[in-house]
Amino acid sequence: MISLKDIESLTAFKRNTTEYVKKIKKSGNPLVLTVNGKAEIIVQDAESYQRMLELLDRAETIEAVREGLESVSQGKTMSLDQFDKEMRKKIRAPKKR
């Protein structure tokens, strides 16, 4: 969540970049930079950004598993052999021996 105290102008950030970077690293919170009063850029430390990417990846994986389980519960499944045959037809690959 972005706090109102984590919003600054791009001009202020340029003037005091070192101080803002220290603040971002210490708090772990992103900083919203504005141009002409409009939010334009988010600045975030690398560790927090990586954590956000990992959480996003986890959420996407959980959603894919949920969708897969829903398909199974609706009977939308096929055997591995059937899948292999259908994929080989689509890509015109030779049959397995």
C-alpha positions in Angstrom: 0.0 0.0 0.0 1.3 3.4 -0.8 1.0 6.1 1.9 0.5 9.7 1.2 3.9 10.4 2.9 5.5 8.3 0.1 4.6 10.7 -2.7 7.1 13.3 -3.9 7.7 15.4 -6.9 10.2 14.3 -9.5 12.0 17.6 -9.0 12.4 17.0 -5.2 13.7 13.5 -5.9 16.3 14.8 -8.4 17.5 17.4 -5.8 17.8 14.9 -3.0 18.2 11.5 -4.7 20.6 10.1 -2.1 18.3 10.9 0.8 15.2 9.5 -0.9 17.1 6.3 -1.8 18.1 5.9 1.9 14.5 6.4 2.9 13.2 3.9 0.4 15.7 1.2 1.4 15.0 1.8 5.1 11.2 1.7 4.9 11.0 -0.9 2.1 8.1 1.2 0.7 7.9 2.4 -2.9 8.0 6.2 -3.6 5.6 7.7 -6.0 7.1 10.5 -8.1 4.8 13.1 -9.6 5.2 15.3 -12.6 3.0 18.4 -12.6 1.0 16.9 -9.7 0.3 13.7 -11.5 1.7 10.3 -10.4 4.1 9.2 -13.1 6.8 7.0 -11.7 7.3 4.5 -8.9 10.8 4.0 -7.4 11.4 0.9 -5.3 14.4 -0.8 -3.8 15.6 -4.0 -5.5 14.9 -6.3 -2.6 11.3 -5.2 -2.2 10.8 -5.4 -6.0 12.1 -9.0 -6.1 9.8 -9.9 -3.2 6.9 -8.5 -5.1 7.8 -10.5 -8.2 8.1 -13.7 -6.1 4.6 -13.0 -4.6 3.1 -12.4 -8.0 4.7 -15.6 -9.3 3.3 -17.5 -6.4 -0.2 -16.0 -6.8 -0.2 -16.9 -10.6 0.9 -20.5 -9.8 -1.9 -20.8 -7.2 -4.4 -19.5 -9.7 -3.2 -22.0 -12.4 -3.5 -24.9 -9.9 -7.0 -23.7 -8.9 -8.0 -23.6 -12.6 -6.5 -27.1 -13.1 -8.4 -28.5 -10.2 -11.6 -26.9 -11.4 -11.1 -28.5 -14.8 -10.6 -31.9 -13.2 -13.8 -31.5 -11.1 -15.7 -30.7 -14.3 -14.3 -33.7 -16.0 -12.2 -31.7 -18.6 -9.3 -34.1 -18.5 -7.6 -36.6 -20.9 -5.0 -39.3 -20.5 -1.3 -38.6 -21.2 -1.4 -40.8 -24.3 -4.4 -39.0 -25.7 -2.7 -35.7 -25.0 0.5 -36.9 -26.7 -1.5 -38.0 -29.8 -3.4 -34.7 -30.1 -0.2 -32.6 -29.7 1.7 -34.7 -32.2 -1.2 -34.2 -34.7 -1.1 -30.5 -34.2 2.7 -30.2 -34.6 2.9 -33.1 -37.1 5.6 -34.8 -35.1 6.4 -38.5 -35.6 4.8 -41.0 -33.2 6.8 -42.3 -30.2 8.1 -45.8 -30.6 
